[in-house]
């Protein structure tokens, strides 16, 4: 049931992104970006791992690594995200992790300048060898987005992620990302 709720939330976010008011969509840019470095710290008895990924890869995919932030207002963006990892062993075993999420960002000073921001996110994690129930993730956090010139951005953020499946455990993550602005006047 919770997986259906998460799918519906991601779908609604995608629809809102596609059908945002055209006049507003032309005023603001799209930011395409990727994680550069990620530190994940497991929280709780089930999840006691810590990973540092530079560049962000491996189990840093618990935080989606690629994003497309669509600015729907002077302070607001809707952001589809995806992370994907495939690992292959010496005996031909293959393991994968896919994380698809939707995030909403609110920039306190607006998107035209460097700004602190807060965000909320919901996603679905799929991994091989799982029980068949894909855990839903719900995240919240804050960060700082730095605009460098008219086309380049850097983001520094921290988030707490709760997974609905008891076998996954929660996590705290800190990420550094780079982005490029497209479509700005």
TADA-V572327 format. One record per pair of residues at least 4 apart in sequence whose C-alpha atoms are under 6 Angstrom apart, sorted by the first residue. I is the first residue (numbers start at 0). J is the second residue. If there is no record, write none. Layout:
I&J  I&J
This chain:
2&135  9&101  15&19  24&71  27&70  27&183  28&181  28&182  28&183  29&68  29&69  29&180  29&181  30&67  30&68  30&179  30&180  31&66  31&67  31&178  31&179  32&65  32&66  32&177  32&178  33&64  33&65  33&176  33&177  34&55  34&64  34&175  34&176  35&54  35&55  35&175  35&176  36&52  36&53  36&54  36&55  36&174  36&175  37&51  37&52  37&55  37&59  37&173  37&174  38&50  38&51  38&172  38&173  39&49  39&50  39&171  39&172  40&49  40&170  40&171  41&46  41&47  41&48  41&170  42&46  42&169  42&170  45&168  46&168  52&56  55&59  60&82  63&80  63&81  63&82  63&98  64&82  65&80  65&81  66&79  66&80  67&78  67&79  68&76  68&77  68&78  69&76  69&77  70&75  70&76  71&75  71&76  73&109  73&110  74&105  74&106  74&109  74&110  75&104  75&105  76&103  76&104  77&102  77&103  78&101  78&102  79&100  79&101  80&99  80&100  80&101  81&98  81&99  82&97  82&98  83&96  83&97  84&95  84&96  85&94  85&95  86&93  86&94  87&92  87&93  88&92  94&127  95&126  95&127  96&125  96&126  97&124  97&125  98&123  98&124  99&122  99&123  100&121  100&122  101&120  101&121  102&119  102&120  103&118  103&119  104&117  104&118  105&116  105&117  106&116  107&115  107&116  108&114  113&144  113&145  113&146  114&143  114&144  115&142  115&143  116&141  116&142  116&143  117&140  117&141  118&139  118&140  119&138  119&139  120&137  120&138  121&136  121&137  122&135  122&136  123&134  123&135  123&136  124&133  124&134  125&133  134&162  134&163  134&164  135&162  135&163  136&161  136&162  137&160  137&161  138&159  138&160  139&158  139&159  140&157  140&158  141&156  141&157  142&155  142&156  143&154  143&155  144&153  144&154  145&152  145&153  146&151  146&152  147&151  147&152  150&179  150&180  151&178  151&179  152&177  152&178  153&176  153&177  154&175  154&176  155&174  155&175  156&173  156&174  157&172  157&173  158&171  158&172  159&170  159&171  160&169  160&170  161&169  162&169
